[in-house]
Amino acid sequence: SQVVLVKALRDGHEVPNFEQLSKNYTKINELIHTGCVLASYTVRMGGLAAALSKMSFGNRIGMTFNSPIDINSLFSVDYGSIVLEIAETIDLAEVFGDMEYQLLGVTQDKPVISVNGVDVELDDALQAWKKPLEKVFPTETEKVAEPQKVSYNLRNTQAPSTKVAKPRIFIPVFPGTNCEYDSAKAFEKAGGLVETLVIRNLTATDVEESIQEMVKKIKQAQIVMLPGGFSAGDEPDGSGKFIATMFRNPRINEAVAELMQQRDGLMLGICNGFQALIKLGLVPNGEIIDLTEDSPTLTYNKIGRHVSCMVETKVVSVLSPWFSGVKLGDIHTVPISHGEGRFVANQAVIQSLIAKGQIATQYVDLDGQPSNDVIYTPNGAYEAIEGITSPDGRILGKMAHSERSGLDIAKNVPGDKYQPIFTGGVNYFRG
């Protein structure tokens, strides 16, 4: 690909030429919408050197400059200028017309930036970039043994007693929930009928009315989904507790039991929702129970901070109806965003989950192998576990945000970003 700099011109007082800047951005917007631009980055602190390095880090794509460049030009702050990656088949003179641009060079498969006769290895550059703040914002954890490879190919083929053409999904919205819109959109796209309910807790009357309405909605629904977010601000001593406390109310508990045990219902929890499911015991036990010291949990990321990135997750069990639309071994590229996503359990519990097919998904590396490397399993989960299910697979809890997919989302990130669990849940009731 061609690497192009569209420079922002300034006067002697560093004031941009706004007329020219508007012309630049109008043209760049046009090129983006016509599919000419593969990637872009604004030049800021650190100048071209920082911008080009960060563009290269993500997908490990190197670059070579066409001609020598002044060192000062590489590192000068240049706010307003934009670097574009444009396909090699594009005629730059034709698409830019009379607008000024500079062809810096071209991308290369080799993970190096070649400039002024020097090859800068991307690995070395990345380590140098991370090192100053490593003690404050760590990017590495101590190495541990590689996780087990899990594989379970038996499906739960039991169908619900009643078919529903348009199953109803209930999504409670707790204080701090922030993924209800994406989740509702994913279910509606799959053909479901979604109802959300904002849970009010400012007064005792609000709580009582919310409980009554929750019970009503659960009894009307075929699926209950607990979306992601930070319920009650991820209150001290662990996230998801506010949601779990509400669901332990006897009336809500009874409604959930009736949904799962008498009406063949489904439940799904993603991120904060998964944290609530595991604190209720719904995963891996399939019912709301009192937890013990041996109960699995989700705790603070091993790296000691919030992580937000794309991960590769592999379907290692097809027991669950949620995974009826995927094959064993399918890999999806899905975003995560959490501070407490590290799955922890003792080995006896983990081995039992493996044997029963309840470990649904694992974090994997680029070769599809489960990995404890923080790059691929950012939270440090035991056995690289990303998602687990109830014994029959009808309740699924997972950390990665499968609902965050759609046209032009993360388009410059390789991989299959559509994980059809929502379609699987809806189709379960359609038969």
C-alpha positions in Angstrom: 0.0 0.0 0.0 1.0 3.6 -0.5 1.7 5.7 2.6 0.7 9.4 2.1 1.0 12.5 4.3 -1.6 15.2 3.9 0.1 18.1 5.6 -1.6 21.0 7.6 0.1 24.3 6.6 0.7 26.9 9.3 2.0 30.4 9.4 4.9 31.8 11.5 2.7 31.8 14.6 1.8 28.2 14.1 -1.8 29.2 13.2 -3.2 26.7 10.7 -4.4 27.7 7.3 -8.0 26.8 8.0 -9.2 27.2 4.4 -6.6 24.7 3.3 -7.3 22.5 6.3 -11.0 22.3 5.4 -10.1 21.4 1.8 -7.8 18.6 3.1 -10.4 17.1 5.4 -13.1 17.3 2.8 -11.0 15.4 0.3 -9.9 12.8 3.0 -13.6 12.3 3.9 -14.4 11.8 0.2 -11.5 9.2 -0.1 -12.7 7.3 2.9 -16.3 7.1 1.7 -15.1 5.9 -1.7 -13.1 3.1 -0.1 -9.7 4.4 -1.1 -8.3 4.8 2.4 -7.3 1.5 4.2 -6.1 3.2 7.4 -5.4 6.7 8.7 -3.8 8.4 11.7 -3.4 12.0 12.9 0.1 13.3 13.5 0.5 14.6 17.0 3.2 14.6 19.7 6.1 12.5 18.5 5.4 13.6 14.9 5.5 11.2 11.9 7.8 8.8 13.8 5.1 8.2 16.5 2.2 8.1 14.0 3.8 5.6 11.6 5.0 3.4 14.5 1.6 3.2 16.0 0.0 2.4 12.7 2.5 -0.4 12.2 2.2 -1.9 15.8 -1.5 -2.9 15.4 -1.3 -5.4 12.5 2.5 -5.8 12.4 2.8 -4.2 9.0 6.1 -2.5 8.3 6.9 0.4 6.1 9.8 1.6 3.9 10.4 5.3 3.0 10.9 6.1 -0.6 13.6 8.6 0.0 15.7 10.0 2.9 13.9 12.2 5.3 15.1 14.9 7.7 15.2 13.6 11.3 13.6 16.9 12.6 10.7 16.3 10.2 10.2 12.8 11.6 9.8 13.9 15.2 8.2 17.4 14.9 4.8 18.0 16.4 2.4 18.4 13.4 -1.2 18.7 14.6 -3.7 18.7 11.8 -1.6 16.6 9.4 -2.9 13.1 8.6 -1.2 10.0 7.4 -3.2 7.8 5.0 -2.7 4.3 3.8 -4.0 4.0 0.3 -4.2 0.9 -1.9 -1.4 0.5 -4.4 -3.8 0.4 -7.3 -5.0 3.9 -6.6 -3.6 6.7 -8.8 -2.7 9.4 -6.3 -2.5 12.2 -8.8 -6.0 11.4 -10.0 -7.7 11.1 -6.7 -6.0 14.1 -5.0 -6.1 16.4 -8.1 -4.6 19.8 -7.3 -4.4 19.1 -3.6 -1.0 18.9 -2.0 0.2 15.6 -0.6 3.4 13.7 0.0 4.1 10.1 -0.9 6.2 8.9 2.1 6.7 5.3 1.0 5.0 1.9 0.9 4.0 -0.8 3.4 5.9 -4.0 3.6 5.3 -7.5 5.0 8.6 -7.4 6.9 7.9 -6.1 10.5 10.4 -3.2 10.2 10.3 0.5 9.4 13.0 1.2 6.9 14.1 4.9 7.1 17.4 6.6 6.0 19.1 3.2 5.5 18.2 1.9 8.9 15.8 -0.9 9.7 13.9 -0.3 12.9 12.4 -3.6 14.2 8.7 -3.2 15.2 9.3 -5.4 18.3 12.1 -3.1 19.5 10.1 0.0 18.8 7.1 -1.3 20.6 9.1 -2.2 23.7 10.8 1.2 23.7 7.4 2.8 23.5 5.9 0.8 26.4 8.9 0.9 28.7 8.6 4.4 30.3 5.2 3.7 31.8 5.5 -0.1 32.4 5.6 0.3 36.1 2.5 2.5 36.1 0.5 0.7 33.4 2.0 -2.8 33.2 1.7 -4.6 29.9 3.4 -7.8 30.9 2.7 -10.5 33.6 4.8 -13.4 34.7 4.9 -16.4 32.5 2.9 -19.5 33.5 2.3 -22.9 32.0 0.3 -23.0 28.8 -3.4 -23.7 29.2 -5.1 -27.0 28.3 -6.6 -27.5 24.9 -10.4 -28.0 25.3 -12.6 -29.8 22.8 -16.2 -31.0 23.3 -18.2 -31.9 20.2 -21.5 -33.1 21.6 -24.5 -30.8 21.2 -27.6 -30.4 23.4 -30.3 -31.2 20.8 -33.2 -31.0 23.3 -35.8 -28.6 21.9 -38.1 -26.4 23.9 -41.6 -27.8 24.5 -43.2 -24.7 22.8 -42.0 -23.2 19.6 -42.1 -19.4 19.2 -41.7 -17.6 15.9 -40.5 -14.4 17.5 -39.2 -15.2 21.0 -39.3 -12.4 23.6 -36.1 -11.3 25.2 -36.1 -9.4 28.5 -33.1 -7.2 29.2 -33.0 -5.5 32.6 -31.1 -2.2 32.7 -29.4 -1.7 36.0 -27.7 1.5 37.2 -24.4 1.4 35.4 -25.5 -0.9 32.6 -24.3 0.5 29.2 -24.6 -2.3 26.6 -28.4 -2.7 26.5 -28.7 -0.9 23.1 -26.1 -3.0 21.3 -27.6 -6.2 22.9 -31.1 -5.3 21.9 -30.1 -4.5 18.4 -28.3 -7.8 18.1 -31.3 -9.8 19.2 -33.7 -7.8 17.0 -31.5 -8.4 14.0 -31.6 -12.1 14.8 -35.5 -11.9 14.8 -36.3 -11.6 18.5 -38.7 -9.2 20.2 -36.8 -7.2 22.9 -38.1 -5.6 26.0 -35.9 -3.5 28.3 -36.7 -2.3 31.8 -34.8 0.4 33.6 -34.3 -0.7 37.2 -35.0 2.1 39.7 -33.4 2.0 43.1 -33.6 5.6 44.6 -36.3 4.7 47.1 -37.7 1.5 48.6 -40.8 2.1 46.5 -38.7 2.2 43.4 -37.0 -1.0 44.2 -40.3 -2.8 45.0 -41.9 -1.6 41.8 -38.8 -2.7 39.8 -39.0 -6.2 41.4 -42.6 -6.5 40.5 -42.0 -5.5 36.9 -39.0 -7.8 36.6 -41.0 -10.7 37.7 -43.7 -9.9 35.2 -41.2 -9.4 32.3 -39.3 -12.7 33.1 -42.6 -14.6 33.1 -43.4 -13.2 29.7 -40.0 -13.8 28.2 -38.3 -16.9 26.6 -34.8 -15.4 27.1 -33.3 -13.3 29.8 -30.2 -11.4 28.9 -27.9 -9.5 31.3 -25.8 -7.0 29.3 -22.4 -5.5 30.0 -21.6 -2.3 31.9 -20.5 -1.4 35.5 -23.6 -2.1 37.6 -23.6 0.2 40.7 -20.1 1.4 39.5 -18.6 -2.0 40.2 -19.1 -1.4 43.8 -16.3 -2.4 46.3 -15.5 -6.1 46.7 -16.5 -7.2 43.2 -18.6 -6.4 40.2 -22.0 -7.7 39.4 -23.1 -7.9 43.1 -26.0 -5.4 42.7 -27.5 -7.5 39.8 -27.0 -10.7 41.8 -28.6 -9.2 44.9 -31.7 -8.3 42.9 -32.0 -11.7 41.3 -31.7 -13.4 44.7 -35.0 -11.7 45.7 -37.3 -14.7 46.3 -39.9 -13.6 43.7 -37.3 -13.0 41.0 -35.5 -16.2 41.9 -38.8 -18.1 41.6 -39.5 -16.5 38.2 -36.0 -17.5 36.9 -36.4 -21.0 38.2 -39.8 -21.3 36.5 -38.2 -20.0 33.2 -35.4 -22.4 33.2 -37.0 -25.5 34.7 -40.5 -25.4 33.4 -40.4 -23.3 30.2 -37.1 -24.4 28.7 -35.8 -20.9 28.7 -32.4 -19.4 27.9 -30.2 -16.9 29.7 -27.2 -15.0 28.5 -24.8 -12.8 30.4 -22.0 -10.8 28.8 -19.2 -9.1 30.7 -21.0 -7.5 33.7 -23.8 -9.9 33.0 -21.4 -12.9 33.2 -20.1 -11.6 36.5 -23.7 -11.6 37.8 -24.4 -15.0 36.5 -21.4 -16.5 38.2 -22.1 -14.8 41.5 -25.6 -16.3 41.4 -24.3 -19.7 40.6 -26.4 -19.8 37.4 -23.1 -20.7 35.7 -21.8 -23.2 36.0 -24.7 -24.8 38.1 -27.8 -23.9 36.2 -29.7 -22.5 39.1 -29.3 -19.8 41.8 -27.5 -21.2 44.7 -25.4 -20.1 47.7 -21.8 -20.0 46.7 -19.0 -21.9 48.5 -15.2 -21.3 48.8 -14.9 -23.8 45.8 -17.2 -21.8 43.6 -15.6 -20.4 40.4 -15.5 -16.6 40.1 -14.4 -13.7 38.0 -11.9 -11.5 39.7 -9.5 -8.6 39.0 -7.4 -8.9 35.8 -4.0 -10.3 36.5 -2.4 -7.3 34.9 -3.9 -5.1 37.6 -5.9 -2.7 35.4 -8.8 -2.4 33.0 -8.2 -3.9 29.6 -9.9 -2.9 26.4 -8.9 -4.6 23.1 -9.8 -7.1 20.5 -9.2 -10.8 21.3 -9.4 -14.1 19.4 -11.9 -16.5 21.1 -12.3 -20.1 20.0 -15.4 -22.2 20.3 -14.2 -25.3 22.2 -17.6 -26.7 23.0 -20.8 -26.8 21.0 -23.0 -28.1 23.9 -24.9 -24.8 24.2 -27.9 -23.9 22.0 -26.3 -20.5 21.9 -23.6 -22.0 19.6 -26.0 -23.9 17.3 -24.9 -21.7 14.4 -21.1 -22.3 14.8 -18.7 -25.2 14.4 -16.3 -26.6 16.9 -13.0 -24.8 16.5 -14.5 -21.6 15.0 -12.5 -18.5 15.9 -14.0 -15.1 16.3 -12.4 -11.7 16.8 -14.4 -10.0 19.6 -13.8 -6.9 21.8 -13.3 -7.0 25.5 -13.6 -4.2 28.0 -13.4 -5.0 31.7 -11.4 -4.8 34.9 -12.6 -8.0 36.5 -12.7 -10.7 33.8 -10.2 -13.2 35.1 -11.9 -16.6 35.4 -10.6 -18.4 38.5 -11.5 -21.9 39.8 -9.6 -24.8 41.4 -8.4 -27.6 39.1 -11.1 -30.1 40.3 -13.8 -27.7 39.2 -12.1 -26.9 35.9 -11.6 -30.5 35.0 -15.2 -31.2 35.7 -16.3 -28.3 33.5 -14.0 -29.6 30.7 -15.4 -33.1 31.0 -19.0 -31.9 30.8 -18.4 -29.5 27.9 -19.2 -26.5 30.0 -16.1 -24.5 28.9 -17.6 -22.9 25.8 -14.8 -20.6 24.6 -11.1 -20.0 25.2 -8.8 -17.1 24.3 -6.4 -18.2 21.6 -3.3 -16.8 19.8 -3.0 -16.1 16.1 -2.4 -19.9 15.4 -5.7 -20.8 17.2 -4.0 -22.2 20.3 -5.1 -21.3 23.8 -2.5 -19.0 25.3 -1.7 -17.5 28.7 0.3 -14.7 27.0 -1.2 -11.4 28.1 -1.4 -10.3 24.5 -3.9 -13.0 23.8 -5.5 -13.5 27.3 -5.3 -10.0 28.7 -7.1 -10.8 31.9 -5.0 -13.8 32.8 -8.0 -16.2 33.1 -7.2 -19.8 34.2 -6.9 -22.1 31.3 -7.6 -19.1 29.0 -11.3 -19.5 29.7 -13.5 -16.8 28.2 -17.0 -18.3 28.5 -18.7 -21.1 30.4 -22.2 -22.6 30.4 -24.7 -24.3 32.7 -24.7 -28.2 32.6 -27.1 -28.3 29.7 -25.7 -25.2 27.9 -28.9 -23.2 28.1 -27.2 -20.5 30.3 -24.1 -18.9 28.8 -21.8 -16.4 30.4 -18.9 -14.8 28.5 -16.6 -11.8 28.8 -16.2 -10.7 25.2 -18.8 -8.4 23.7 -20.3 -10.4 20.9 -23.0 -7.8 20.5 -20.5 -5.2 19.3 -20.4 -6.1 15.7 -21.8 -4.6 12.5 -21.0 -2.9 9.2 -17.7 -1.0 9.3 -17.0 -1.8 13.0 -13.3 -2.6 13.5 -13.0 -3.0 9.7 -9.2 -2.6 9.8 -8.9 -5.5 12.2 -8.6 -8.9 10.6 -10.8 -11.9 11.6 -14.4 -13.0 11.8 -16.1 -10.4 14.0 -19.6 -11.8 13.8 -20.3 -14.5 16.5 -23.9 -15.6 15.9 -24.9 -16.4 19.4 -28.0 -14.2 19.3 -29.2 -16.0 16.2 -28.5 -19.3 18.0 -30.7 -18.2 20.9 -33.6 -17.0 18.8 -33.5 -20.1 16.5 -33.6 -22.4 19.5 -37.2 -21.4 20.0 -38.1 -21.4 16.3 -37.0 -25.0 15.8 
